[in-house]
Amino acid sequence: MSGVGDTNGTPHTAASAAELRDRFEAALMPNYGTPGIVLARGQGTTVWDVEGTRYLDLIAGIAVSALGHGHPALVKAVADQTATLAHTSNLFIHEREVELAERLIGLLRGAATGQHSEQGSGQNSAADDIRVFFANSGTEANEAALKLVKAVAADRGLRAGDGTGYIVSTSNAFHGRTAGALALTGKAAIREKFGPFGMDVRFVPYGDADALHDAVDSSCVAVIVEPTQGEAGVVPPPEDYLARIRALCDATGAAFILDEIQSGIGRTGHWFAHQEAGVTPDVLTLAKALGGGLPIGVCVGFGRFATAFAKGDHGSTFGGNPVACAAALAVLDTIEADSLLANAADLGALLAAEITAIGHPLVAKVRGSGLWLGIQLSAPVAATLQERAAAHGFLINAVAPDTIRIAPPLTISRSEVFEFTGALPAILAEATPSASETGGTA
Ligand SMILES: *Cc1c(COP(=O)(O)O)cnc(C)c1O
């Protein structure tokens, strides 16, 4: 052990990165491989590793840390709620879950936030009804969505797996790792070893509304898509895609599940990506950024899906936990108070423009919206680029062999954007195949 006496700043960390990697490998299952960097702390858009090396965090824990690290509003909300009431289970109501549900419903209606004008309105028709179920993660939100659409389909005499019904998902989609969500996940490499799942799930190419049209008939229980595929490399669909899915579901009776687990809560410069498309799904799932780092997932039901669960149909011990709900309320308050939707839109556009303007041959294309970008590379060197970026003090994500994903905190500043784009030419040069083969400086 090194640095045992050092309690400045990192009181819990007395071990070196190399030692922690060894212990990680011995004590944790090998499903993640062994990450190269051992983080110790963060503040704003900056994180430090256990050796004190500083990094600009441009991935935010996979589009999660929307407020960056150590944001005072999040720290206070979590500390106060933990001191007041950390857990209730679903045997009891607590105020934060009610507040958060109302708040999300208000945002989904496009209402001004912070006014709680939705409270007890009781004037909405059944078709306007919106209700939420709280889970703890993205995959759990999608499990709830699956059960919800199955509950509605059962009323139509359809079951997705006994020959009467089926579900349609898209190639390369990512919907989670638990059994139901994994069955919907369109990457064979992560799915196939763990099947069969007892569900009839059919995959069509993402972004191809005609293929979807051919695949969906009146026996289809549900269509599930991401508004832009995140884990596939931040891949947006054609502009009318969501509208065409909406029309197809209306025509066939299939439920439209929209997975906004990565795209939601400001990432694209809108509260939700579907609001930009002007399309409302039947079921919506959220997670990642909502808790600002605290685990929370949400399944939202619209219209008949708002009330499709009967008492006893679903549940979670931790779901809607007061601390997670308090964190989420702090995230929503801060996004609004600090105009972070505008920041995401403006600085995302700046970031994309600056990366494109470098004109480096390794950058084939920059795609995405808001602070959610996929850099398509002209060679499969994303892992090298990620490693060279880290050596220059920037955390980015090699989401695919030829794609870099960037999803910084929504709080990122203009000068931090320029810090990265200023360093990027040198990073790109070090990652170009010829340069990296002749050896870099590390
Ligand atoms: C991350 C993600 C999930 C899974 O969320 P977990 O919290 O990791 O279970 C599901 N869908 C999408 C689109 C995601 O980005």
PDBQT file of the ligand as one rigid body, heavy atoms in Angstrom, charges set to zero:
ROOT
HETATM    1  C1  LIG A 501     -28.127   2.564 -20.853  1.00  0.00    +0.000 C 
HETATM    2  C2  LIG A 501     -29.328   2.183 -21.625  1.00  0.00    +0.000 A 
HETATM    3  C3  LIG A 501     -30.189   1.173 -21.178  1.00  0.00    +0.000 A 
HETATM    4  C4  LIG A 501     -29.908   0.349 -19.956  1.00  0.00    +0.000 C 
HETATM    5  O1  LIG A 501     -29.803   1.111 -18.794  1.00  0.00    +0.000 OA
HETATM    6  P1  LIG A 501     -29.109   0.480 -17.484  1.00  0.00    +0.000 P 
HETATM    7  O2  LIG A 501     -29.318   1.524 -16.445  1.00  0.00    +0.000 OA
HETATM    8  O3  LIG A 501     -27.676   0.244 -17.832  1.00  0.00    +0.000 OA
HETATM    9  O4  LIG A 501     -29.822  -0.784 -17.196  1.00  0.00    +0.000 OA
HETATM   10  C5  LIG A 501     -31.323   0.921 -21.921  1.00  0.00    +0.000 A 
HETATM   11  N1  LIG A 501     -31.603   1.615 -23.038  1.00  0.00    +0.000 NA
HETATM   12  C6  LIG A 501     -30.795   2.592 -23.494  1.00  0.00    +0.000 A 
HETATM   13  C7  LIG A 501     -31.168   3.348 -24.731  1.00  0.00    +0.000 C 
HETATM   14  C8  LIG A 501     -29.623   2.891 -22.818  1.00  0.00    +0.000 A 
HETATM   15  O5  LIG A 501     -28.803   3.842 -23.277  1.00  0.00    +0.000 OA
ENDROOT
TORSDOF 0
